[in-house]
Amino acid sequence: MPRESKRQRTVLGEVSSTVDTASQQSTADTDHEPETSSVVTTKPKRNVRGRRGALQSLPEMPIDILIEVLCQLRPVDLLHLSRTTKAFRNLLMVRSSAYIWKEARENVPDLPEPFPGMSEPVYASLCFEPVCTLCFKSGVRDVIWNFRARLCPDCKESKTGDCYDLRTVTLGTSHASIPQMAARVLIMSDGQHAFLISEAISLREAWDELSDEEEKTKFMEDNAKRVEELETHATLCSIWFEALKTGRAEELKEIRKQRYTDIITKLKELGYAEDVDWLEERRSFRTSDQFEKLPAVRQSKPLTARTWQKISPEIIEYIVTKVQPERLQAKYETILERRIPLLKKVTATHARPYRNIFPTAKYLAHLPEFRAILDPSINDVDPTVESFDLLWSRIPDILVSWRAGVQKKTDECIRNRLEGLPSDIPLGDLVLTHSFECKNCRQIIQNSGCALGLHMHNCQAPMSFTLDDMYDEILSRLGFDDWNQWTYMLCSPYALEVLEACGRDRLATTRELDRLDPRFICKSLSCQERGVQTVHNWRDAIFHLMEHRRATDTPCELELFPEEKSRKLATLDLVADRCYKNTMYMLPIWYCYHCEAHKRAMGDIVMHLEEIHHLCMPSENDLFPDPDRPHIMKTVYVVPDNYKDDVESLPLDIRVALEHGRAMFEGEFCFTI
């Protein structure tokens, strides 16, 4: 133990006497009551945390014990202690107490020696206190070891400069010499070095006092050596500081982890075990991530009883308002998702006699009768096949109700978009209601005025609307969107053009136009390549108008084909019908009545019926086309006579049409078919 100096004993005596004097004065003030006034003024009590007076007896310790206690502290603890009283400051802030600081520094693993010429207290403050060295602003976490300072952003901007700035402050000196003698830091953004302007000014002043070249050379060599030693020491300090920050980060991480665990334990004790367990299972999901980021949860402080009493209302509110609803919804969705396959299986079995006009399982799930079995909030017992038996005995009545509901929704949609329609006219018979366009997938759907065609459209595009009912919302996420008539756009403007071209009013029916069988040609230049006229029936004309507008964004000029010429197209129509049927047979649009086989071409589905169901001569009761099949046009062409000897110059589709008999030359209209 170092020898005790007289100065230290005196300082310790001052510490002890200061405490004793304060204690005696406090006792005297308590015993003495002022006579001049009966009003006693009391100072407001300070809210002091921790144990009061824990260090009161510290100055009364024997000197050797006190020194031993101080040597067990860290340098930052000595700094804090030196700021408590003047007596401790006088004890610790003297050169003779340097050994105490050195012993305290040994308590910090791997902490390098102080910079040459830097005192122990200043070095301790630089290492451990996040305060700007120049302006004493707090919150400065990083140390610029080459400058032996912590600099806040303002000081870093105003108190440092690059080589260009040094030319200004060192005017009149050897500009090339100063950067070699000053501490510098590499600025990674532009590759230059930064210097402390104050150090550069000091070097300039010292340089200006030198007159002998030999002295200047020695001065420059000494400072260059000093900078080299400084950079070496700064590297050691930087390595230690980074390790300290990493260790501190790991320590804080462990504290946060333990705090989170303690909060979870407290919540379980309060009866939120089910919510907490669900939260733990979904640690990587959004809700759990938000819970860990709550200000009350993410603090790097141990959880105490007092802290829990303060933050528990916020934590419990989050559990009740955020976690519980999501847990219940996830549980609801899991149960519902488990019941959907049973509905698909039962539907595939019972709907075979009605498959071409029967709603699929995704639509049945939204009917009230089926929801009563599937919805976990209504039925908490998992259904079985027997649960649907009673329901399927009433399926004819359910079908009637379902069709009426679909038709009602469709009529409502049409009447909202077409004003002035008489209420007694069946909307499904009007030409205006013949065609719709799906807003999601842009497919054109015809023959849909009866509403069933729209309902059977199996659009795979996601719906863009939100649902308020949790049952419907979850079914939508499972791909069981309910049918929504507002996702279809009525193509009445195109149908109206067709009606105007043939001189009919907006109340014309499909039967009326089928009986008249008007034909149309498009006068647009893009539709009359090389003078070839494309002749459409009224259904194909509506489809053509829609496709032309979608492709070119320009209107079509539709013209009625002469009636006397239309009657001469009978032969072409027969060929077009035959081509239409052949195309239908080749497209994969055919279903089997007897099972859930995927859509196939006619030949493949016939082979399926023969191999699987042993039906060698299948009839129309064994297979049916997809109601949602694409529209196939029955187009015929009228070709100018000047191409009779130059058919090869015609487009390929026209040559194929001539070869198959779906096109004829203009001169062939001169005779009667």
C-alpha positions in Angstrom: 0.0 0.0 0.0 1.5 3.4 -0.9 2.5 5.7 1.9 -0.3 8.0 3.2 0.6 11.6 2.6 -0.3 14.4 5.0 -2.3 16.1 2.2 -4.5 13.0 1.9 -5.1 12.8 5.6 -6.1 16.5 5.6 -8.5 16.0 2.7 -10.1 13.1 4.4 -10.5 15.1 7.6 -12.2 17.8 5.5 -14.6 15.2 4.1 -15.4 14.0 7.6 -15.7 17.4 9.1 -18.0 18.5 6.3 -20.4 15.7 7.0 -20.3 16.3 10.8 -20.9 20.0 10.4 -23.9 19.4 8.2 -25.3 16.9 10.7 -24.8 19.2 13.7 -26.3 22.1 11.8 -29.3 20.0 10.9 -29.8 19.0 14.6 -29.5 22.6 15.7 -32.0 23.8 13.2 -34.4 21.1 14.4 -34.1 22.1 18.1 -34.4 25.8 17.6 -37.7 27.3 16.8 -37.9 30.9 15.5 -39.8 33.3 17.8 -40.5 36.0 15.2 -42.9 34.0 13.1 -45.3 31.2 13.8 -45.4 30.1 10.2 -43.0 27.2 9.4 -41.8 27.1 5.8 -40.8 23.6 4.6 -38.9 22.9 1.4 -40.5 20.5 -1.0 -39.2 17.0 -0.7 -37.1 15.7 -3.6 -38.1 12.4 -5.2 -34.8 10.5 -4.5 -34.7 7.0 -5.7 -32.7 4.3 -4.0 -31.4 4.1 -0.5 -31.0 7.4 1.3 -27.6 8.2 2.9 -25.9 5.0 1.8 -22.5 6.7 1.5 -22.9 8.9 4.6 -20.4 7.0 6.6 -17.9 6.7 3.7 -15.7 9.6 4.9 -15.5 8.1 8.4 -13.8 5.0 7.2 -10.1 4.4 8.0 -7.9 5.8 5.3 -6.5 2.5 4.2 -10.0 1.0 3.8 -11.3 4.1 2.0 -8.4 3.9 -0.5 -9.0 0.2 -1.0 -12.7 0.8 -1.7 -11.8 3.5 -4.2 -9.4 1.2 -6.0 -12.1 -1.3 -6.5 -14.2 1.1 -8.5 -14.1 1.9 -12.2 -12.8 5.2 -13.6 -16.3 6.4 -14.4 -17.3 5.7 -10.8 -14.5 7.9 -9.6 -15.6 10.7 -11.9 -19.1 10.5 -10.5 -17.9 10.4 -6.9 -15.6 13.4 -7.4 -18.6 15.5 -8.4 -20.6 14.7 -5.3 -18.7 17.0 -2.8 -15.8 19.4 -2.9 -14.0 17.2 -0.4 -14.1 14.2 -2.7 -13.1 16.4 -5.6 -10.1 17.7 -3.7 -9.2 14.1 -2.8 -9.4 12.6 -6.3 -8.4 15.5 -8.6 -4.8 15.8 -7.4 -1.6 14.3 -8.9 -0.9 12.3 -5.7 -4.1 10.3 -6.3 -3.1 9.2 -9.7 -2.4 5.7 -8.4 -6.1 5.4 -7.4 -7.1 6.2 -11.0 -4.6 3.7 -12.3 -5.9 1.0 -10.0 -9.4 1.8 -11.1 -8.3 1.7 -14.7 -6.9 -1.8 -14.2 -10.5 -2.9 -13.3 -11.5 -2.3 -17.0 -10.3 -5.2 -19.1 -7.9 -4.4 -22.0 -8.2 -0.6 -21.5 -5.0 0.9 -22.9 -2.8 3.4 -21.1 -3.8 7.1 -21.3 -2.5 9.2 -24.2 0.9 10.8 -23.5 0.3 14.0 -21.6 -3.4 13.2 -20.8 -4.4 13.0 -17.2 -6.3 10.0 -15.8 -9.6 11.9 -15.1 -9.6 13.4 -18.6 -8.9 10.0 -20.1 -11.7 8.4 -18.1 -14.1 11.1 -19.2 -13.1 10.5 -22.8 -13.6 6.8 -22.5 -16.8 6.6 -20.6 -18.8 9.8 -20.7 -20.8 10.5 -23.9 -20.2 14.3 -23.8 -18.8 16.5 -26.5 -15.2 17.5 -25.5 -15.6 21.1 -26.7 -19.2 22.2 -26.0 -20.1 19.5 -23.4 -23.3 18.6 -25.3 -24.5 15.1 -24.2 -25.4 12.1 -26.4 -22.1 11.9 -28.3 -21.5 8.2 -28.5 -18.5 7.9 -30.8 -14.9 8.9 -29.9 -12.5 10.3 -32.5 -9.4 8.8 -31.0 -6.9 10.5 -33.3 -8.3 13.8 -32.0 -8.6 12.5 -28.4 -12.0 13.9 -28.3 -15.7 13.3 -28.7 -17.3 15.8 -31.1 -21.0 16.6 -31.6 -22.2 17.2 -35.1 -22.0 21.0 -34.7 -18.4 21.0 -33.4 -17.4 18.4 -36.0 -18.6 20.8 -38.7 -17.2 24.0 -37.2 -14.0 22.9 -35.4 -12.5 20.6 -38.1 -11.4 21.2 -41.6 -9.6 19.6 -44.6 -6.3 20.5 -46.2 -8.0 23.4 -48.1 -9.1 24.9 -44.8 -5.6 24.5 -43.3 -4.3 26.8 -46.0 -6.5 29.6 -44.6 -5.6 29.2 -40.9 -1.9 28.6 -41.6 -1.4 31.5 -44.0 2.2 32.7 -43.9 3.7 29.3 -42.9 4.8 26.3 -44.9 1.4 24.9 -45.9 2.8 21.5 -46.7 4.3 21.1 -43.3 1.3 21.6 -41.1 -0.7 18.5 -42.3 2.3 16.3 -41.5 2.5 17.6 -37.9 -1.3 17.6 -37.0 -3.5 14.7 -36.0 -5.7 13.7 -38.8 -8.7 11.5 -39.5 -9.5 10.0 -42.9 -12.9 11.1 -44.2 -14.2 8.1 -46.2 -16.7 10.1 -48.2 -14.2 12.1 -50.3 -10.9 10.3 -49.4 -9.4 13.5 -47.7 -8.2 14.0 -44.2 -9.8 16.1 -41.5 -7.8 18.1 -39.0 -8.6 20.0 -35.8 -8.4 23.7 -36.6 -7.4 24.6 -33.1 -4.4 22.3 -33.3 -3.4 23.7 -36.7 -3.5 27.2 -35.3 -1.3 26.2 -32.3 1.2 24.6 -34.6 1.2 27.7 -36.8 1.9 29.9 -33.8 4.7 27.6 -32.6 6.1 27.5 -36.1 6.1 31.2 -36.5 8.2 31.6 -33.3 10.9 29.5 -34.9 13.5 31.3 -37.0 16.3 28.7 -37.4 15.8 26.1 -40.1 17.4 23.5 -37.9 14.8 24.2 -35.2 12.0 24.0 -37.7 13.3 20.7 -39.0 13.5 19.3 -35.5 10.1 20.7 -34.6 8.5 19.1 -37.7 10.2 15.7 -37.0 9.1 15.7 -33.3 5.5 16.4 -34.2 5.5 13.9 -37.0 6.7 11.3 -34.5 4.1 12.5 -32.1 1.4 12.0 -34.7 2.7 8.5 -35.5 2.6 7.5 -31.8 -0.8 9.1 -31.5 -2.2 7.1 -34.4 -0.7 3.8 -33.0 -2.3 4.5 -29.6 -5.6 5.5 -31.2 -5.7 2.2 -33.0 -5.4 0.3 -29.7 -8.1 2.5 -28.1 -10.4 2.0 -31.1 -10.1 -1.7 -30.9 -10.9 -1.7 -27.2 -13.8 0.7 -27.7 -15.4 -1.4 -30.4 -15.0 -4.5 -28.2 -16.6 -2.5 -25.4 -19.5 -1.5 -27.5 -20.0 -5.0 -28.8 -20.0 -6.4 -25.3 -22.3 -3.7 -24.1 -24.7 -4.4 -27.0 -24.7 -8.1 -26.1 -25.3 -7.2 -22.5 -28.2 -4.9 -23.4 -29.6 -7.6 -25.7 -29.6 -10.1 -22.8 -31.3 -7.5 -20.5 -34.0 -6.9 -23.1 -34.4 -10.7 -23.6 -34.8 -11.2 -19.9 -37.2 -8.3 -19.6 -39.4 -9.8 -22.4 -39.3 -13.2 -20.6 -40.3 -11.5 -17.3 -43.2 -9.7 -19.0 -44.4 -12.9 -20.6 -44.3 -14.6 -17.2 -46.3 -11.8 -15.6 -49.0 -12.0 -18.3 -49.4 -15.7 -17.8 -49.9 -15.1 -14.1 -52.7 -12.7 -14.9 -54.5 -15.3 -17.0 -53.3 -14.4 -20.6 -51.5 -17.7 -21.1 -53.4 -18.6 -24.2 -52.7 -15.3 -25.8 -49.1 -15.3 -24.8 -48.5 -18.8 -26.0 -50.0 -17.9 -29.4 -47.8 -14.8 -29.5 -44.7 -17.0 -28.7 -45.6 -19.4 -31.6 -45.7 -16.5 -34.0 -42.5 -14.7 -33.0 -41.6 -14.0 -36.6 -45.0 -12.6 -37.5 -46.1 -9.0 -37.5 -48.1 -9.0 -34.2 -45.3 -10.5 -32.1 -42.7 -8.2 -33.8 -44.9 -5.2 -32.9 -45.2 -6.4 -29.3 -41.5 -6.7 -28.9 -41.1 -3.1 -30.2 -43.5 -1.6 -27.7 -41.6 1.1 -25.7 -42.5 -0.6 -22.5 -41.1 -3.9 -23.7 -38.0 -3.0 -25.6 -36.3 -1.0 -22.9 -32.8 -2.2 -21.9 -33.6 -2.2 -18.2 -34.5 -5.1 -15.8 -38.1 -5.5 -15.0 -38.8 -4.5 -11.4 -42.1 -4.7 -9.4 -42.4 -1.0 -9.6 -41.8 -0.9 -13.3 -44.3 -3.6 -14.0 -46.9 -1.7 -12.0 -46.3 1.3 -14.2 -46.3 -0.4 -17.6 -48.8 -3.3 -17.0 -51.9 -1.2 -18.2 -50.3 -0.5 -21.5 -49.2 -4.1 -22.0 -52.5 -5.6 -21.0 -54.4 -3.1 -23.3 -52.2 -4.3 -26.3 -52.9 -7.9 -25.5 -56.7 -7.4 -25.3 -57.0 -5.1 -28.3 -54.4 -6.5 -30.7 -53.3 -10.0 -29.8 -56.6 -11.5 -28.7 -58.6 -10.5 -31.8 -55.8 -11.8 -34.1 -55.6 -15.1 -32.1 -59.3 -15.6 -32.2 -59.4 -14.8 -35.9 -56.5 -17.2 -36.6 -58.3 -19.9 -34.7 -61.5 -19.2 -36.5 -59.7 -19.4 -39.9 -58.0 -22.7 -39.0 -61.3 -24.3 -38.1 -63.1 -23.0 -41.2 -60.2 -24.1 -43.4 -60.5 -27.6 -41.9 -64.2 -27.8 -42.8 -64.0 -26.6 -46.4 -62.7 -29.8 -47.9 -65.7 -31.7 -46.5 -68.0 -29.3 -48.3 -66.1 -29.8 -51.6 -66.4 -33.6 -51.2 -70.1 -33.5 -50.4 -70.9 -31.1 -53.2 -69.0 -33.2 -55.8 -71.2 -36.2 -54.7 -74.6 -34.6 -54.6 -74.4 -32.0 -57.3 -73.8 -34.4 -60.2 -77.4 -34.3 -61.5 -77.3 -30.5 -61.6 -73.6 -29.8 -62.4 -74.2 -27.5 -65.4 -76.6 -25.3 -63.5 -75.4 -26.0 -59.9 -73.3 -23.5 -57.8 -69.8 -24.7 -56.9 -68.7 -25.2 -53.3 -67.2 -21.7 -53.1 -70.7 -20.2 -53.6 -72.6 -22.8 -51.5 -70.4 -21.8 -48.5 -72.0 -18.3 -48.6 -75.6 -19.6 -48.5 -77.3 -19.3 -45.1 -78.1 -23.0 -44.9 -74.5 -24.1 -45.5 -73.0 -21.3 -43.3 -75.0 -22.6 -40.3 -73.0 -25.8 -40.6 -69.6 -24.3 -41.5 -69.3 -21.1 -39.5 -67.4 -21.9 -36.2 -69.2 -19.0 -34.5 -72.5 -20.7 -35.1 -71.5 -24.4 -35.0 -68.7 -25.2 -32.6 -68.8 -29.0 -33.5 -66.9 -30.1 -36.6 -69.4 -31.3 -39.2 -69.5 -34.7 -40.8 -71.0 -36.1 -44.0 -74.2 -36.8 -42.1 -74.4 -33.1 -41.1 -75.2 -32.3 -44.7 -77.6 -35.2 -45.4 -80.7 -33.3 -44.2 -79.6 -30.3 -46.1 -79.2 -32.2 -49.4 -82.7 -33.5 -49.1 -83.9 -29.9 -49.5 -81.5 -29.2 -52.4 -84.3 -28.6 -55.1 -85.8 -25.8 -52.9 -82.3 -24.4 -52.2 -81.6 -24.3 -56.0 -84.8 -22.4 -56.7 -84.0 -19.9 -53.9 -80.4 -19.6 -55.1 -81.4 -18.9 -58.7 -83.9 -16.4 -57.7 -81.4 -14.6 -55.5 -78.8 -14.5 -58.3 -81.4 -13.2 -60.8 -82.5 -10.6 -58.4 -79.0 -9.3 -57.9 -78.3 -9.3 -61.6 -81.6 -7.4 -62.3 -80.7 -4.9 -59.6 -77.3 -4.3 -61.2 -78.8 -3.9 -64.7 -81.5 -1.5 -63.7 -79.0 0.7 -61.8 -77.0 1.0 -65.0 -79.8 1.2 -67.5 -82.4 3.8 -66.6 -85.9 3.8 -68.0 -86.4 0.1 -68.5 -90.0 -1.1 -67.9 -90.4 -3.1 -64.8 -92.5 -5.8 -66.5 -89.9 -6.8 -69.1 -87.7 -9.8 -68.4 -84.2 -8.3 -68.5 -82.6 -11.6 -69.5 -84.3 -11.5 -72.9 -83.0 -8.0 -73.9 -80.1 -7.6 -76.4 -78.8 -4.8 -74.1 -78.2 -7.3 -71.3 -76.7 -9.9 -73.5 -73.0 -9.2 -72.9 -70.9 -8.4 -69.9 -67.2 -7.8 -69.3 -65.4 -9.0 -66.2 -63.6 -6.1 -64.6 -61.0 -8.4 -63.1 -59.9 -10.7 -65.9 -61.4 -8.6 -68.8 -63.1 -11.7 -70.3 -66.2 -11.0 -72.3 -69.2 -13.1 -71.2 -72.2 -13.6 -73.5 -75.6 -15.3 -73.1 -75.5 -14.0 -69.5 -78.7 -12.1 -69.2 -80.2 -15.1 -67.3 -77.6 -14.4 -64.6 -76.5 -18.0 -64.4 -73.9 -17.4 -67.1 -72.4 -14.6 -65.0 -72.6 -16.7 -61.9 -70.7 -19.6 -63.5 -67.8 -17.3 -64.5 -64.9 -18.6 -62.6 -62.7 -15.6 -62.4 -59.2 -16.2 -60.9 -58.3 -12.6 -60.5 -58.3 -11.4 -56.8 -61.2 -9.2 -55.7 -60.3 -5.6 -54.8 -63.1 -4.9 -52.4 -63.0 -5.4 -48.6 -65.5 -7.4 -46.5 -66.9 -6.5 -43.1 -68.0 -10.0 -42.2 -65.1 -12.1 -40.8 -66.7 -15.3 -42.3 -66.8 -13.8 -45.8 -63.3 -12.3 -45.3 -61.7 -15.6 -44.4 -63.5 -17.4 -47.2 -62.2 -14.8 -49.6 -58.6 -15.4 -48.4 -59.2 -19.1 -48.9 -60.3 -18.5 -52.6 -64.0 -18.8 -51.8 -65.1 -15.3 -52.9 -68.8 -14.9 -52.9 -70.3 -13.9 -56.3 -70.5 -10.1 -56.7 -72.6 -8.8 -59.6 -70.8 -5.4 -59.4 -67.5 -6.9 -60.7 -69.1 -7.1 -64.2 -69.4 -4.2 -66.6 -72.5 -4.2 -68.8 -71.6 -3.9 -72.5 -74.9 -2.1 -73.4 -73.2 0.7 -75.5 -71.9 -1.9 -78.0 -75.2 -3.7 -78.0 -76.9 -0.3 -78.6 -74.7 0.3 -81.7 -75.8 -3.0 -83.1 -79.5 -2.2 -82.5 -79.1 1.2 -84.1 -77.3 -0.3 -87.1 -80.3 -2.6 -87.8 -83.0 0.0 -86.9 -84.2 -1.5 -83.7 -85.0 0.2 -80.3 -83.3 -0.5 -77.0 -86.1 -2.9 -75.9 -85.4 -5.4 -78.7 -85.1 -9.0 -77.5 -82.6 -11.7 -78.5 -85.5 -13.8 -80.0 -86.4 -10.9 -82.2 -82.9 -10.5 -83.6 -82.5 -14.3 -84.0 -85.6 -14.3 -86.1 -84.4 -11.3 -88.3 -80.8 -12.6 -88.4 -79.2 -9.3 -89.4 -75.6 -9.3 -90.7 -73.1 -6.5 -90.2 -69.7 -5.5 -91.6 -67.2 -3.2 -90.1 -66.1 -0.2 -92.3 -63.0 0.5 -90.3 -59.8 0.4 -92.5 -58.1 -2.1 -90.1 -61.1 -4.5 -90.5 -61.1 -4.4 -94.3 -57.7 -5.5 -95.3 -57.3 -5.6 -99.1 -61.0 -4.9 -99.5 -62.1 -8.2 -97.8 -65.4 -7.7 -95.9 -65.9 -9.6 -92.6 -69.6 -10.4 -92.1 -70.8 -10.9 -88.5 -74.1 -12.0 -87.0 -75.4 -9.8 -84.3 -73.7 -11.7 -81.4 -70.4 -11.6 -83.1 -70.9 -7.9 -84.0 -71.1 -7.0 -80.3 -68.0 -9.1 -79.5 -66.2 -7.5 -82.4 -67.0 -4.0 -81.3 -65.7 -4.7 -77.8 -62.5 -6.4 -79.0 -61.8 -3.6 -81.6 -62.2 -0.9 -78.9 -60.0 -2.8 -76.5 -57.2 -3.4 -79.1 -57.2 0.0 -80.9 -59.0 2.4 -78.5 -60.9 3.7 -81.6 -64.6 3.3 -82.4 -65.9 1.0 -85.2 -68.1 2.1 -88.0 -70.7 -0.7 -88.1 -72.9 -1.1 -91.2 -75.8 -3.4 -91.9 -75.1 -5.9 -94.6 -77.7 -5.8 -97.4 -80.6 -8.1 -96.6 -80.8 -9.6 -100.1 -77.1 -10.6 -99.9 -77.5 -11.9 -96.3 -79.9 -14.6 -97.6 -77.3 -15.8 -100.0 -74.9 -16.6 -97.1 -76.7 -19.8 -96.0 -74.1 -22.1 -97.4 -71.3 -20.2 -95.7 -73.3 -20.3 -92.4 -73.6 -24.1 -92.6 -69.8 -24.3 -93.0 -69.3 -21.8 -90.2 -71.5 -23.8 -87.9 -69.6 -26.9 -88.7 -66.3 -25.1 -88.0 -67.7 -23.8 -84.8 -68.6 -27.3 -83.6 -65.2 -28.6 -84.5 -63.6 -25.9 -82.6 -65.8 -26.6 -79.6 -64.9 -30.3 -79.7 -61.2 -29.5 -79.7 -61.2 -27.0 -76.9 -60.7 -28.3 -73.3 -64.1 -27.1 -72.1 -66.0 -30.4 -71.5 -66.9 -31.8 -68.1 -68.0 -35.2 -67.0 -71.4 -35.5 -65.3 -70.3 -38.5 -63.2 -67.1 -37.3 -61.5 -64.9 -34.3 -60.8 -62.6 -34.8 -63.8 -60.9 -31.6 -65.0 -62.0 -29.9 -68.2 -60.9 -31.7 -71.3 -61.4 -31.8 -75.1 -64.4 -33.7 -76.4 -62.2 -36.7 -77.6 -60.5 -36.9 -74.2 -63.7 -36.7 -72.2 -65.3 -39.4 -74.4 -62.3 -41.6 -73.7 -62.6 -40.8 -70.0 -66.3 -41.9 -70.0 -65.4 -45.1 -71.7 -62.4 -46.1 -69.5 -63.6 -44.8 -66.1 -67.4 -45.1 -66.3 -67.7 -47.8 -69.0 -69.9 -45.7 -71.3 -69.1 -46.7 -74.9 -71.8 -44.5 -76.4 -72.0 -41.4 -74.2 -74.9 -39.0 -74.6 -75.5 -35.4 -73.8 -76.5 -36.5 -70.3 -72.9 -37.7 -69.7 -71.0 -34.6 -70.5 -71.6 -30.9 -70.8 -69.6 -27.8 -71.9 -68.2 -25.3 -69.5 -70.7 -22.4 -69.0 -67.7 -20.1 -68.7 -66.2 -21.1 -72.0 -64.8 -18.3 -74.3 -66.8 -16.9 -77.1 -66.2 -18.4 -80.5 -67.1 -16.3 -83.5 -68.9 -17.7 -86.6 -67.3 -15.3 -89.0 -67.7 -15.4 -92.8 -65.9 -13.3 -95.5 -66.7 -11.7 -98.8 -63.6 -11.4 -101.0 -63.2 -9.0 -104.0 -63.3 -10.7 -107.4 -59.9 -9.3 -108.4 -58.3 -11.9 -106.1 -59.7 -14.9 -107.9 -56.5 -15.3 -109.9 -54.3 -14.0 -107.0 -55.5 -16.0 -104.0 -51.9 -16.4 -102.6 -51.6 -12.7 -101.9 -54.5 -12.8 -99.5 -53.9 -13.2 -95.7 -53.6 -16.7 -94.4 -56.9 -16.7 -92.5 -58.8 -15.6 -95.6 -57.2 -18.3 -97.7 -58.1 -20.9 -95.1 -61.7 -19.6 -95.0 -61.9 -19.9 -98.9 -60.6 -23.4 -98.7 -63.0 -24.5 -96.0 -66.0 -22.7 -97.6 -66.4 -19.9 -95.1 -65.7 -17.2 -97.7 -67.0 -16.4 -101.2 -66.2 -13.9 -103.9 -68.4 -10.9 -104.6 -69.3 -12.2 -108.1 -70.9 -15.3 -106.5 -73.8 -13.1 -105.2 -75.2 -12.7 -108.7 -76.9 -16.1 -108.6 -79.5 -17.3 -106.1 -78.4 -19.9 -103.6 
